[in-house]
Structure formats: C-alpha cells, structure tokens
Amino acid sequence: MSESIPAMIDDPPTRTLALRLRLGAEKVTEPQRSRILQLLPNTLFISHTSLDDAFIKGTVGDNALPGRGSIWRICNEIFHDPFYHSLRTGGADDYERVVGLALLASTRVLVVWSQNALRSDYVRAELLIATERNKKIAAYIAPGAPTFPLEGIPVMCDPPSLRSFLRVW
C-alpha cells in the first residue's frame, strides 16, 4: 500500500514524526504499557487533532447533538474504550510514546478529517503509520474539510452513518 501514499502525508517532516512515534512506543513503561496492549489489539484508535476536540465531543458545529451524537460517544458505544488522547493531557514526549504504542497496537484507525487535521503533523504521521501497517482505516469528514487524501477508504459525514458503519466494521 506504500506506493499509493499521497505526497501530502509522505513528506520528510511527516516521516520523521512517524519514526519518533514508532520509536517512542518502545519507551512506554509498565503498567501503562500492559494496559494499552491489553485494551487495543482489537479496538479503535481515533486519529484527530486537539483543535477538533469540541467537534469530536459534539459540543460545537454541525455535530452539536446531545450526548449520543458525538463522534466520541458513538465510537465508545461500539468499541470498548477506543483510544482517544489529547496533547493537552500530557507533555509531548509522553504523548508521543503513548500515541505511538496505541497506534501500533490497534487494528482500526478512524481519522477525523478536517482543515485542522490536514495541518496537523500528528494526524498526518498517524495516517502514514496506519497506511504503512495496513490498518483498517476509515474517515469521518468534518464540515468544510478538504478532500481526504486516501482513495478507497470508507468515509462518513454524519453521526448516523458513522454509527451504522462502526457496527459492521
């Protein structure tokens, strides 16, 4: 699949960050390492930028539906404890280690794609790793988002279609 990776996620800065995430994954210590590895092998990694936290949690914009309409809640209905981590919850070094290990351990990656995600080095690096590792990838497209860079990936644009898709994924 590597030959079909678009240049926008296969540039030198994105490759460098992806390498840091992979290497950082090796430095996660116990008991956090065991917890991540036990929970994630058959679950979902939500790739997003912290700038879209309010959108993902359903508190702003077109996704501002009470409770069950948020991307996070829908994912949590279907997948036990999907991995959702925010840079705001820890320092960059710890963040990269935890995110790297969680991404490598998961089998599915849901990319929340937006203008912010396109500009996010982390989202692009996570997408690169997911593509290189042949993870199951799907995208939830935010209103006004640019075209998703990968072809042949399931794409959802609203909470009901996300819920339906995740139930059979």
C-alpha positions as a printed NumPy array, in Angstrom:
array([[  0.   ,   0.   ,   0.   ],
       [  3.032,   2.31 ,   0.471],
       [  3.181,   3.149,  -3.224],
       [ -0.259,   4.757,  -3.022],
       [  0.557,   7.103,  -0.123],
       [ -0.03 ,  10.688,  -1.279],
       [  2.826,  13.18 ,  -1.017],
       [  0.883,  15.279,   1.491],
       [  1.353,  12.533,   4.118],
       [  4.602,  11.113,   2.798],
       [  6.778,  14.208,   3.146],
       [ 10.034,  14.298,   5.165],
       [  8.594,  16.063,   8.266],
       [  5.689,  13.587,   8.468],
       [  8.067,  10.627,   8.03 ],
       [ 10.318,  11.999,  10.787],
       [  7.415,  12.362,  13.219],
       [  6.114,   8.887,  12.304],
       [  9.546,   7.471,  13.138],
       [  9.514,   9.3  ,  16.501],
       [  6.092,   7.797,  17.262],
       [  7.299,   4.287,  16.386],
       [ 10.48 ,   4.648,  18.456],
       [  8.641,   6.312,  21.317],
       [  6.275,   3.334,  21.517],
       [  9.211,   1.222,  22.67 ],
       [  9.722,   3.518,  25.688],
       [  6.278,   3.204,  27.294],
       [  6.809,   1.763,  30.78 ],
       [  4.702,  -0.518,  32.951],
       [  1.898,  -0.563,  33.975],
       [  0.791,   1.79 ,  31.193],
       [  2.33 ,  -0.436,  28.507],
       [  0.367,  -3.516,  29.594],
       [ -2.876,  -1.558,  29.865],
       [ -2.535,  -0.189,  26.327],
       [ -1.523,  -3.54 ,  24.851],
       [ -4.357,  -5.401,  26.596],
       [ -7.048,  -2.958,  25.509],
       [ -6.107,  -2.058,  21.973],
       [ -5.255,  -5.083,  19.857],
       [ -8.815,  -5.359,  18.532],
       [-10.121,  -1.89 ,  19.051],
       [-10.175,   1.572,  17.585],
       [ -7.603,   4.361,  17.5  ],
       [ -9.199,   7.765,  16.89 ],
       [ -6.755,   9.963,  14.982],
       [ -7.579,  13.635,  15.353],
       [ -6.134,  16.985,  16.268],
       [ -6.775,  18.521,  19.675],
       [ -8.049,  21.592,  17.841],
       [-11.104,  19.483,  16.905],
       [-11.836,  18.192,  20.433],
       [-15.07 ,  20.193,  20.766],
       [-16.284,  18.923,  17.377],
       [-15.451,  15.294,  18.256],
       [-17.17 ,  15.571,  21.629],
       [-20.247,  17.08 ,  19.954],
       [-20.191,  20.42 ,  21.709],
       [-19.908,  22.729,  18.67 ],
       [-20.8  ,  22.998,  14.99 ],
       [-22.923,  20.652,  12.915],
       [-22.056,  17.8  ,  15.277],
       [-23.551,  19.59 ,  18.318],
       [-26.05 ,  16.878,  19.133],
       [-26.767,  15.998,  22.728],
       [-24.907,  13.014,  24.147],
       [-25.197,  10.12 ,  21.724],
       [-24.499,  12.253,  18.636],
       [-20.849,  12.936,  19.392],
       [-18.165,  11.088,  17.461],
       [-16.533,  10.033,  20.739],
       [-19.752,   8.601,  22.218],
       [-20.648,   6.746,  19.026],
       [-17.188,   5.159,  18.909],
       [-17.442,   4.261,  22.587],
       [-20.833,   2.57 ,  22.018],
       [-19.318,   0.149,  19.535],
       [-15.717,  -0.257,  20.701],
       [-14.853,  -0.746,  24.354],
       [-12.562,   2.092,  25.398],
       [-11.43 ,   3.377,  21.979],
       [ -8.119,   5.204,  22.164],
       [ -8.68 ,   8.933,  22.256],
       [ -5.783,  11.009,  23.557],
       [ -5.276,  14.74 ,  23.622],
       [ -1.966,  16.584,  23.565],
       [ -3.46 ,  18.722,  26.313],
       [ -3.407,  15.726,  28.683],
       [  0.347,  15.301,  28.797],
       [  3.736,  16.532,  27.695],
       [  4.895,  15.993,  24.13 ],
       [  7.382,  13.196,  24.933],
       [  4.873,  11.142,  26.93 ],
       [  2.2  ,  11.905,  24.34 ],
       [  4.352,  10.566,  21.507],
       [  5.2  ,   7.371,  23.407],
       [  1.592,   6.604,  24.361],
       [  0.138,   7.54 ,  20.972],
       [  2.82 ,   5.557,  19.15 ],
       [  2.166,   2.395,  21.161],
       [ -1.623,   2.746,  20.96 ],
       [ -1.496,   3.276,  17.205],
       [  0.761,   0.275,  16.655],
       [ -1.379,  -1.939,  18.928],
       [ -4.766,  -1.081,  17.417],
       [ -6.215,  -2.758,  14.339],
       [ -8.541,   0.059,  13.229],
       [ -7.973,   3.785,  12.792],
       [-10.76 ,   6.32 ,  12.473],
       [ -9.358,   9.595,  11.156],
       [-11.406,  12.674,  11.986],
       [-10.544,  14.711,   8.89 ],
       [-10.824,  18.499,   8.923],
       [ -8.88 ,  21.597,   7.911],
       [ -7.141,  21.323,  11.292],
       [ -6.301,  17.647,  10.694],
       [ -4.729,  18.451,   7.331],
       [ -2.417,  20.935,   9.071],
       [ -1.653,  18.576,  11.981],
       [  1.745,  16.905,  11.792],
       [  0.477,  14.239,  14.195],
       [ -2.65 ,  13.336,  12.226],
       [ -0.629,  13.057,   9.023],
       [  2.021,  10.904,  10.791],
       [ -0.678,   8.676,  12.323],
       [ -2.277,   8.276,   8.902],
       [  1.097,   7.4  ,   7.386],
       [  1.759,   4.736,  10.042],
       [ -1.758,   3.305,   9.709],
       [ -1.339,   3.085,   5.947],
       [  2.134,   1.522,   6.123],
       [  0.943,  -1.024,   8.7  ],
       [ -2.154,  -1.909,   6.652],
       [ -4.536,  -0.97 ,   9.455],
       [ -8.238,  -0.808,   8.708],
       [ -8.773,   2.919,   8.077],
       [-11.977,   4.922,   7.877],
       [-12.579,   8.672,   7.908],
       [-15.164,  10.919,   9.464],
       [-15.207,  14.112,   7.407],
       [-15.902,  17.361,   9.246],
       [-17.922,  20.102,   7.523],
       [-15.674,  22.19 ,   5.263],
       [-12.863,  19.626,   5.349],
       [-10.518,  19.23 ,   2.388],
       [-10.686,  16.069,   0.3  ],
       [ -9.479,  13.027,   2.228],
       [ -6.041,  12.099,   0.833],
       [ -6.538,   8.328,   0.525],
       [ -8.758,   6.623,  -2.005],
       [-10.81 ,   3.526,  -1.303],
       [-11.29 ,   4.382,   2.378],
       [-14.807,   4.312,   3.892],
       [-15.918,   7.89 ,   4.566],
       [-18.732,   9.116,   6.828],
       [-20.055,  12.661,   7.174],
       [-22.754,  12.408,   9.851],
       [-23.336,  10.614,  13.176],
       [-25.984,   8.135,  11.91 ],
       [-23.748,   6.888,   9.073],
       [-20.783,   6.617,  11.473],
       [-22.833,   4.551,  13.912],
       [-24.07 ,   2.246,  11.122],
       [-20.58 ,   1.807,   9.7  ],
       [-18.906,   1.092,  13.047],
       [-21.447,  -1.609,  13.891],
       [-20.278,  -3.724,  10.953],
       [-16.615,  -2.725,  10.764]])
